[in-house]
Amino acid sequence: MKCDKKDLLLYGVTDRSWLGERTLYSAVEQSILGGVTMVQLREKDLEKEEFQKEARQIQELCKKHQVPFLINDNVELAVEIEADGVHVGQHDMEAGQVRQKIGPDKILGVSAQTVEQALKAQAAGADYLGVGAVFPTGTKDDADAVSLDTLKAICQAVDIPVVAIGGIKESNILSLKGSGICGVAVVSAIYAKEDPQAAAAGLRKLTEEAIQ
């Protein structure tokens, strides 16, 4: 499975800290029913066995709904459970090494904040780029800001799809119009909401407008 541009339209990135009493499984399923087109499981604090168990459950859910399932950072786990792909940041395993480990048919996403990083990731075998933070975000403490001009420059410099990430919500998504992105990746704008399905549906509609 390789990355289809349309799969990146509304990219849900999980964060259990927003869930309250809800399970991650139910929140992800609701988000998919609302229009999420790809799911990335991001877990920084789970023990290995628990992470593996959860990954398999979310993987089955995504298979059921025919939505690509990626794992953040944990290349070994992605290979072990045969996830659809993996996403790595600039401080994680180098993209070329990741590509060697996951093989040619899996999806490889790489975070980039500069044109130089974007071109390097593309050359190393990335299938898409996650560029941000395009707006202030409370989800990642170490997220560097990326200006709209830099986002546009990255989109123009590479041949692979680009998704914007970082602080994206209904009130600011249309300001990304004309940037060249093919979709957005969101965390709290879906998973911090009481109704992830409704939140995803609203974002999906706006994203389709923003990338025309």
NUTI-562135 format. One record per residue (C-alpha): x, y, z; residue number from 1; chain. Coordinates in nm, 2 decimals. Example, Ala and Ser with C-alpha at 12.3 -4.5 7.8 and 13.67 -1.06 7.14 Angstrom:
REM residues 2
1.23,-0.45,0.78,1,A
1.37,-0.11,0.71,2,A
REM end
This chain:
REM residues 212
0.00,0.00,0.00,1,A
0.14,0.34,-0.10,2,A
0.01,0.68,-0.01,3,A
-0.28,0.81,-0.21,4,A
-0.31,1.18,-0.21,5,A
-0.68,1.17,-0.12,6,A
-0.61,0.96,0.19,7,A
-0.43,1.26,0.34,8,A
-0.73,1.50,0.32,9,A
-0.82,1.47,0.69,10,A
-0.55,1.30,0.89,11,A
-0.64,1.21,1.25,12,A
-0.35,1.19,1.49,13,A
-0.45,1.04,1.83,14,A
-0.38,1.18,2.17,15,A
-0.54,1.00,2.47,16,A
-0.49,1.29,2.70,17,A
-0.81,1.45,2.56,18,A
-1.03,1.15,2.59,19,A
-1.17,1.17,2.95,20,A
-1.39,0.87,3.01,21,A
-1.40,0.77,2.64,22,A
-1.19,0.49,2.49,23,A
-0.94,0.57,2.21,24,A
-1.11,0.30,2.00,25,A
-1.45,0.46,2.02,26,A
-1.31,0.81,1.96,27,A
-1.12,0.69,1.65,28,A
-1.42,0.50,1.51,29,A
-1.63,0.81,1.55,30,A
-1.37,1.03,1.38,31,A
-1.36,0.79,1.09,32,A
-1.74,0.79,1.06,33,A
-1.72,1.17,1.05,34,A
-1.47,1.17,0.76,35,A
-1.12,1.11,0.88,36,A
-0.93,0.96,0.59,37,A
-0.61,0.84,0.76,38,A
-0.52,0.76,1.12,39,A
-0.19,0.79,1.30,40,A
-0.15,0.63,1.64,41,A
0.08,0.85,1.85,42,A
0.16,0.71,2.20,43,A
0.46,0.84,2.39,44,A
0.39,0.70,2.74,45,A
0.24,0.36,2.70,46,A
0.43,0.04,2.80,47,A
0.53,-0.17,2.50,48,A
0.27,-0.45,2.56,49,A
-0.01,-0.21,2.61,50,A
0.09,-0.01,2.30,51,A
0.11,-0.32,2.09,52,A
-0.24,-0.43,2.21,53,A
-0.39,-0.09,2.13,54,A
-0.21,-0.07,1.80,55,A
-0.36,-0.40,1.69,56,A
-0.71,-0.29,1.79,57,A
-0.69,0.04,1.61,58,A
-0.54,-0.13,1.31,59,A
-0.83,-0.37,1.28,60,A
-1.07,-0.08,1.32,61,A
-0.90,0.11,1.03,62,A
-0.90,-0.21,0.82,63,A
-1.27,-0.24,0.87,64,A
-1.33,0.11,0.75,65,A
-1.06,0.09,0.48,66,A
-0.86,0.38,0.62,67,A
-0.48,0.37,0.62,68,A
-0.33,0.31,0.97,69,A
0.02,0.45,1.06,70,A
0.22,0.45,1.38,71,A
0.42,0.75,1.50,72,A
0.79,0.70,1.56,73,A
0.78,0.33,1.66,74,A
0.93,0.17,1.35,75,A
0.98,-0.17,1.51,76,A
0.62,-0.20,1.62,77,A
0.49,-0.08,1.27,78,A
0.70,-0.35,1.11,79,A
0.59,-0.62,1.37,80,A
0.22,-0.57,1.32,81,A
0.25,-0.48,0.95,82,A
0.09,-0.14,0.99,83,A
0.02,0.05,0.67,84,A
0.31,0.28,0.75,85,A
0.50,0.50,0.99,86,A
0.55,0.87,1.05,87,A
0.88,1.00,1.19,88,A
1.00,1.34,1.30,89,A
1.33,1.52,1.25,90,A
1.46,1.38,1.58,91,A
1.35,1.02,1.52,92,A
1.51,0.76,1.30,93,A
1.64,0.90,0.98,94,A
1.40,0.86,0.69,95,A
1.63,0.65,0.47,96,A
1.68,0.40,0.75,97,A
1.31,0.39,0.81,98,A
1.24,0.31,0.44,99,A
1.49,0.03,0.46,100,A
1.32,-0.12,0.76,101,A
0.96,-0.09,0.64,102,A
1.02,-0.18,0.28,103,A
0.91,-0.02,-0.05,104,A
0.54,-0.08,-0.02,105,A
0.46,0.09,0.32,106,A
0.37,0.45,0.37,107,A
0.65,0.67,0.51,108,A
0.56,1.02,0.64,109,A
0.82,1.26,0.76,110,A
0.78,1.59,0.96,111,A
0.95,1.89,0.80,112,A
0.99,2.26,0.90,113,A
1.21,2.38,0.62,114,A
1.25,2.34,0.24,115,A
1.59,2.17,0.30,116,A
1.44,1.92,0.54,117,A
1.15,1.86,0.29,118,A
1.38,1.79,0.00,119,A
1.60,1.56,0.21,120,A
1.30,1.36,0.33,121,A
1.17,1.33,-0.03,122,A
1.51,1.20,-0.15,123,A
1.52,0.95,0.14,124,A
1.19,0.79,0.03,125,A
0.92,0.98,0.21,126,A
0.57,0.94,0.06,127,A
0.43,1.26,0.22,128,A
0.54,1.54,0.45,129,A
0.38,1.67,0.76,130,A
0.46,2.04,0.78,131,A
0.41,2.26,1.09,132,A
0.32,2.38,1.34,133,A
0.13,2.62,1.11,134,A
-0.06,2.77,1.41,135,A
0.02,2.78,1.78,136,A
-0.04,2.44,1.93,137,A
-0.07,2.30,2.28,138,A
-0.04,1.94,2.16,139,A
0.34,1.94,2.11,140,A
0.57,2.13,2.35,141,A
0.86,2.13,2.11,142,A
0.67,2.22,1.79,143,A
0.85,2.50,1.59,144,A
0.63,2.75,1.41,145,A
0.62,2.74,1.03,146,A
0.50,3.04,0.84,147,A
0.25,3.03,0.56,148,A
0.52,3.14,0.32,149,A
0.74,2.85,0.43,150,A
0.45,2.61,0.39,151,A
0.39,2.73,0.04,152,A
0.76,2.71,-0.04,153,A
0.78,2.35,0.08,154,A
0.47,2.26,-0.13,155,A
0.63,2.41,-0.44,156,A
0.97,2.25,-0.38,157,A
0.86,1.89,-0.35,158,A
0.67,1.64,-0.57,159,A
0.51,1.45,-0.28,160,A
0.20,1.55,-0.10,161,A
0.21,1.79,0.20,162,A
-0.02,1.80,0.49,163,A
-0.03,2.09,0.73,164,A
-0.03,2.02,1.11,165,A
-0.03,2.22,1.43,166,A
-0.31,2.41,1.59,167,A
-0.55,2.36,1.30,168,A
-0.92,2.41,1.38,169,A
-1.24,2.51,1.21,170,A
-1.18,2.88,1.27,171,A
-0.84,2.89,1.09,172,A
-0.84,2.61,0.84,173,A
-0.95,2.83,0.54,174,A
-0.65,3.06,0.59,175,A
-0.45,2.77,0.45,176,A
-0.63,2.80,0.11,177,A
-0.39,2.84,-0.18,178,A
-0.09,2.70,0.01,179,A
-0.06,2.39,-0.20,180,A
-0.14,2.14,0.08,181,A
-0.34,1.83,0.00,182,A
-0.48,1.79,0.35,183,A
-0.45,1.87,0.72,184,A
-0.35,1.66,1.02,185,A
-0.54,1.73,1.34,186,A
-0.53,1.62,1.70,187,A
-0.73,1.82,1.95,188,A
-0.97,1.96,1.69,189,A
-1.12,1.61,1.68,190,A
-1.01,1.41,1.98,191,A
-1.06,1.68,2.24,192,A
-1.42,1.72,2.13,193,A
-1.72,1.56,2.30,194,A
-1.85,1.45,1.96,195,A
-1.55,1.34,1.74,196,A
-1.78,1.24,1.46,197,A
-1.94,1.58,1.43,198,A
-1.60,1.75,1.47,199,A
-1.45,1.54,1.19,200,A
-1.75,1.61,0.96,201,A
-1.71,1.98,1.01,202,A
-1.34,1.98,0.95,203,A
-1.38,1.75,0.64,204,A
-1.61,1.99,0.47,205,A
-1.38,2.29,0.54,206,A
-1.07,2.10,0.43,207,A
-1.23,2.01,0.10,208,A
-1.29,2.39,0.05,209,A
-0.94,2.48,0.16,210,A
-0.76,2.26,-0.08,211,A
-0.96,2.34,-0.39,212,A
REM end
